[in-house]
């Protein structure tokens, strides 16, 4: 159980979407907006974040790392009484008890609001997270639409919601998060390995199908902010990034990248959008040139023979 509403920007946007859509809390007849009303006085919060797959249950399945159990997509807003009743039961055990309170139409609406895929209680946990992230992003977009009048659009707000949707969905073949560009958070010092990790990801995107790298966000989507890299300002960080790309990946690689800075949970992040490169991109690592591509949500280095075969197939050279 968790009684503190998340300060993660993606969670806030999703909760805001529920308010905008006039949604009710999960397993409740009460609207999210009413449960989040700060004027409600109680010894315990009226609404709590419930682990849809409880932590104790996941631990029994061999999934105990906080980073895995506390995924944004594993949380839902419920009344605190329901949170207590559910405790550490398996979803397949507690859901039937909760469902009998509602009609089929109410359940369908509830599943849509709370981004729950069909038969979610029987899904593998990681498959559930993947499916729910996609549905949560759709709800954020739907909530935003309620703010739009006519054909006019607030471009800044649209981009902010798009970034939020990317972060809610988590890392994938075309999305990766890096906490920093050059700073090792464990030592607090500049570390060339951090820059190499960024370049590997970019090369992987360029050599595969493109993608988006967000610097200033941890693997689980939590904000770190570019301030961790201790640049004087964004105007100093941007040319530093451009220089390392040009010097270690080549000028053509830089032409396939678009860099901008954005807000995430009261922090600034650097967003690098990569187009699919028309030519192979290598990364200089000392006296060695390395070739990378994306394989699912990770970046893989190919051996020389694998690189040769891939380039023939992908770039026809």
C-alpha positions as CSV (number, residue, x, y, z in Angstrom):
1,X,0.0,0.0,0.0
2,X,1.1,3.6,-0.5
3,X,-0.7,6.6,0.9
4,X,1.3,9.4,-0.8
5,X,0.2,10.7,-4.1
6,X,3.2,10.6,-6.5
7,X,5.0,13.8,-7.4
8,X,6.2,12.1,-10.6
9,X,5.2,14.4,-13.5
10,X,3.7,11.5,-15.6
11,X,1.6,10.4,-12.6
12,X,0.4,13.9,-12.0
13,X,-0.7,14.3,-15.7
14,X,-2.5,11.0,-15.6
15,X,-4.3,11.9,-12.4
16,X,-5.1,15.3,-13.9
17,X,-6.6,13.5,-16.9
18,X,-8.8,11.5,-14.6
19,X,-10.1,14.7,-13.0
20,X,-10.7,16.3,-16.4
21,X,-12.6,13.3,-17.6
22,X,-14.7,13.3,-14.4
23,X,-13.6,9.8,-13.7
24,X,-14.3,7.9,-10.5
25,X,-11.6,6.2,-8.4
26,X,-11.0,2.5,-9.1
27,X,-13.6,0.3,-7.4
28,X,-15.4,3.4,-6.2
29,X,-18.6,5.5,-6.9
30,X,-16.7,8.6,-5.8
31,X,-15.0,10.9,-8.3
32,X,-11.2,11.3,-8.3
33,X,-11.6,15.0,-8.1
34,X,-13.6,14.8,-4.9
35,X,-11.2,12.3,-3.3
36,X,-8.3,14.6,-4.1
37,X,-10.1,17.6,-2.7
38,X,-7.7,19.1,0.0
39,X,-10.6,20.4,2.0
40,X,-11.4,16.8,3.0
41,X,-10.2,16.4,6.5
42,X,-9.4,12.9,7.8
43,X,-6.8,11.1,9.8
44,X,-5.9,9.2,6.7
45,X,-5.9,10.3,3.0
46,X,-9.2,9.7,1.3
47,X,-7.5,8.3,-1.7
48,X,-4.4,6.1,-1.9
49,X,-2.1,4.7,-4.6
50,X,-2.8,1.0,-4.8
51,X,-0.3,-1.5,-6.3
52,X,-2.5,-3.4,-8.7
53,X,0.0,-6.2,-8.4
54,X,0.7,-5.9,-4.6
55,X,4.4,-5.8,-3.7
56,X,4.1,-8.8,-1.4
57,X,2.4,-10.8,-4.1
58,X,5.1,-9.9,-6.6
59,X,7.8,-10.8,-4.1
60,X,6.3,-14.3,-4.0
61,X,6.6,-14.4,-7.7
62,X,10.3,-13.5,-7.5
63,X,9.9,-9.8,-8.3
64,X,11.1,-7.8,-5.4
65,X,13.2,-4.9,-6.7
66,X,11.5,-1.6,-5.8
67,X,12.3,-0.3,-9.3
68,X,10.1,-3.1,-10.7
69,X,7.3,-3.1,-8.1
70,X,6.8,0.7,-8.0
71,X,6.3,1.2,-11.7
72,X,3.9,4.0,-12.5
73,X,1.8,1.6,-14.5
74,X,1.4,-0.6,-11.3
75,X,-0.4,2.2,-9.4
76,X,-4.1,3.1,-9.4
77,X,-6.1,5.5,-7.2
78,X,-8.5,3.8,-4.8
79,X,-10.2,4.7,-1.6
80,X,-8.1,3.9,1.4
81,X,-10.6,1.3,2.7
82,X,-10.3,-0.7,-0.5
83,X,-6.6,-0.5,-0.4
84,X,-6.6,-2.0,3.1
85,X,-9.0,-4.7,2.1
86,X,-7.0,-5.7,-0.9
87,X,-3.8,-5.9,1.1
88,X,-1.3,-8.3,-0.5
89,X,-3.8,-10.5,-2.4
90,X,-3.2,-11.6,-6.0
91,X,-5.2,-9.6,-8.6
92,X,-7.1,-12.7,-9.6
93,X,-8.2,-13.2,-6.0
94,X,-9.3,-9.7,-5.0
95,X,-10.7,-8.5,-8.3
96,X,-13.9,-10.7,-8.3
97,X,-14.8,-9.3,-4.9
98,X,-14.5,-5.8,-6.1
99,X,-16.3,-6.3,-9.4
100,X,-19.5,-7.5,-7.9
101,X,-20.3,-4.0,-6.8
102,X,-20.7,-2.7,-10.3
103,X,-22.7,-3.3,-13.5
104,X,-21.0,-4.5,-16.7
105,X,-21.3,-1.0,-18.1
106,X,-19.7,0.6,-15.0
107,X,-16.9,-1.9,-15.2
108,X,-16.2,-1.2,-18.8
109,X,-16.1,2.6,-18.1
110,X,-13.9,2.0,-15.1
111,X,-11.4,-0.2,-17.1
112,X,-11.2,2.6,-19.7
113,X,-10.5,5.4,-17.1
114,X,-8.0,3.3,-15.3
115,X,-6.3,2.0,-18.4
116,X,-6.8,-1.6,-17.5
117,X,-6.4,-4.1,-20.4
118,X,-8.9,-7.0,-20.7
119,X,-8.2,-9.9,-18.3
120,X,-5.4,-7.9,-16.8
121,X,-5.5,-9.8,-13.6
122,X,-4.3,-12.9,-15.4
123,X,-1.5,-11.3,-17.4
124,X,2.2,-11.7,-16.8
125,X,3.2,-8.7,-14.7
126,X,5.6,-7.3,-17.3
127,X,3.1,-7.8,-20.1
128,X,0.5,-6.0,-18.0
129,X,2.9,-3.0,-17.5
130,X,3.5,-2.7,-21.2
131,X,-0.1,-2.8,-22.1
132,X,-1.2,-0.4,-19.4
133,X,1.4,2.2,-20.2
134,X,0.0,2.4,-23.7
135,X,-3.5,2.8,-22.4
136,X,-2.5,5.4,-19.8
137,X,-0.9,7.5,-22.5
138,X,-4.1,7.4,-24.4
139,X,-6.0,8.6,-21.4
140,X,-3.6,11.5,-20.9
141,X,-4.2,12.5,-24.5
142,X,-8.0,12.2,-24.1
143,X,-7.9,14.3,-21.0
144,X,-5.9,17.0,-22.8
145,X,-8.5,17.1,-25.6
146,X,-11.0,18.4,-23.1
147,X,-8.9,21.5,-22.7
148,X,-8.9,22.2,-26.4
149,X,-11.5,24.6,-27.9
150,X,-12.0,24.9,-31.6
151,X,-9.0,24.3,-33.8
152,X,-6.6,26.3,-31.8
153,X,-3.9,24.4,-29.9
154,X,-1.4,25.4,-27.2
155,X,1.8,24.0,-28.8
156,X,3.8,24.2,-25.6
157,X,1.1,22.3,-23.7
158,X,0.8,19.7,-26.5
159,X,4.6,19.0,-26.4
160,X,4.4,18.7,-22.6
161,X,1.7,16.1,-22.8
162,X,3.6,14.3,-25.6
163,X,6.7,14.1,-23.4
164,X,4.5,12.9,-20.5
165,X,3.1,10.2,-22.7
166,X,6.5,9.0,-23.7
167,X,7.7,8.8,-20.1
168,X,4.5,7.0,-19.0
169,X,5.1,4.3,-21.7
170,X,8.7,3.8,-20.4
171,X,11.7,2.6,-22.3
172,X,11.3,0.7,-25.5
173,X,13.0,0.1,-28.8
174,X,12.5,3.7,-29.7
175,X,12.7,5.4,-26.3
176,X,15.5,5.5,-23.7
177,X,16.1,7.6,-20.5
178,X,19.5,8.6,-19.2
179,X,20.0,10.3,-15.8
180,X,22.9,12.4,-17.0
181,X,25.0,13.3,-20.0
182,X,28.4,13.3,-18.4
183,X,28.1,12.9,-14.6
184,X,28.4,9.7,-12.7
185,X,25.7,10.0,-10.0
186,X,27.5,7.4,-7.8
187,X,30.7,9.4,-7.6
188,X,29.4,12.9,-8.4
189,X,32.2,13.3,-10.9
190,X,32.4,13.7,-14.6
191,X,32.8,10.2,-16.2
192,X,33.5,9.6,-19.9
193,X,31.6,6.3,-19.6
194,X,28.4,8.3,-19.2
195,X,29.0,10.2,-22.5
196,X,29.8,6.9,-24.2
197,X,26.5,5.4,-22.9
198,X,24.6,8.3,-24.5
199,X,26.4,8.0,-27.8
200,X,25.8,4.2,-27.9
201,X,22.0,4.8,-27.5
202,X,22.0,7.5,-30.2
203,X,24.0,5.3,-32.6
204,X,21.6,2.4,-31.9
205,X,18.6,4.6,-32.8
206,X,20.3,6.0,-35.9
207,X,21.2,2.5,-37.2
208,X,17.8,1.0,-36.5
209,X,14.5,2.9,-36.8
210,X,15.2,6.2,-35.0
211,X,14.0,7.1,-31.5
212,X,14.0,9.5,-28.7
213,X,16.6,9.9,-25.9
214,X,15.7,11.9,-22.8
215,X,18.5,13.0,-20.6
216,X,17.7,14.0,-17.0
217,X,15.3,11.1,-16.4
218,X,16.1,7.9,-14.6
219,X,15.3,4.4,-15.9
220,X,12.0,4.3,-14.1
221,X,10.9,7.7,-15.4
222,X,11.7,9.6,-12.2
223,X,13.1,13.2,-12.7
224,X,16.8,13.8,-12.2
225,X,17.1,17.0,-14.2
226,X,20.0,18.3,-16.3
227,X,21.3,20.3,-13.3
228,X,23.0,17.1,-12.2
229,X,25.5,17.6,-15.1
230,X,26.4,21.0,-13.6
231,X,26.5,23.0,-16.9
232,X,26.1,26.8,-16.3
233,X,23.0,26.8,-18.5
234,X,21.3,25.0,-21.4
235,X,23.3,27.2,-23.9
236,X,26.5,25.5,-22.5
237,X,25.1,22.0,-22.4
238,X,23.8,22.0,-26.0
239,X,27.2,22.8,-27.7
240,X,29.0,20.3,-25.5
241,X,26.5,17.7,-26.7
242,X,26.9,18.7,-30.3
243,X,30.7,18.6,-30.1
244,X,30.9,15.1,-28.7
245,X,28.5,13.8,-31.3
246,X,30.4,15.4,-34.1
247,X,33.8,14.3,-32.8
248,X,32.9,10.7,-32.0
249,X,30.1,10.0,-34.4
250,X,30.6,12.4,-37.3
251,X,28.9,15.4,-38.7
252,X,26.4,13.4,-40.8
253,X,25.1,11.8,-37.5
254,X,24.4,15.3,-36.0
255,X,22.3,16.2,-39.0
256,X,19.9,13.4,-38.1
257,X,19.4,14.6,-34.6
258,X,17.1,17.3,-33.2
259,X,17.8,18.6,-29.7
260,X,15.5,20.7,-27.4
261,X,15.0,21.2,-23.7
262,X,11.7,20.6,-21.9
263,X,10.1,20.5,-18.4
264,X,9.5,17.3,-16.5
265,X,8.4,17.3,-12.8
266,X,9.8,20.8,-12.1
267,X,13.1,19.8,-13.7
268,X,14.6,20.5,-17.1
269,X,15.4,17.7,-19.4
270,X,17.2,17.4,-22.7
271,X,15.2,15.6,-25.4
272,X,17.1,14.3,-28.5
273,X,15.0,13.0,-31.3
274,X,16.8,10.8,-33.8
275,X,15.8,10.1,-37.4
276,X,16.6,6.8,-39.0
277,X,20.0,7.3,-40.6
278,X,20.5,6.7,-44.3
279,X,24.1,5.7,-43.7
280,X,25.9,3.6,-41.0
281,X,26.9,5.4,-37.9
282,X,29.9,4.3,-35.8
283,X,31.0,5.5,-32.4
284,X,34.7,6.2,-31.7
285,X,35.9,4.6,-28.5
286,X,39.6,5.4,-28.3
287,X,41.2,3.8,-31.3
288,X,38.2,1.6,-32.0
289,X,35.0,2.3,-33.9
290,X,32.0,0.4,-32.6
291,X,28.7,-0.3,-34.2
292,X,25.4,-0.4,-32.3
293,X,21.7,-1.1,-33.0
294,X,18.6,-1.3,-30.9
295,X,17.3,-4.7,-29.9
296,X,14.1,-4.1,-27.9
297,X,14.6,-1.6,-25.1
298,X,18.4,-2.0,-25.1
299,X,21.4,-1.2,-27.3
300,X,23.5,-4.0,-28.6
301,X,27.1,-3.8,-30.0
302,X,27.6,-6.0,-33.1
303,X,30.8,-7.9,-33.9
304,X,32.7,-6.9,-37.0
305,X,31.2,-9.8,-39.0
306,X,27.7,-9.0,-37.7
307,X,28.2,-5.4,-38.5
308,X,29.2,-6.2,-42.1
309,X,26.1,-8.4,-42.6
310,X,23.8,-5.8,-41.0
311,X,25.1,-2.9,-43.1
312,X,24.6,-4.9,-46.3
313,X,21.1,-5.7,-45.3
314,X,20.0,-2.4,-43.8
315,X,22.0,0.1,-45.9
316,X,22.5,-1.9,-49.1
317,X,26.2,-1.1,-49.3
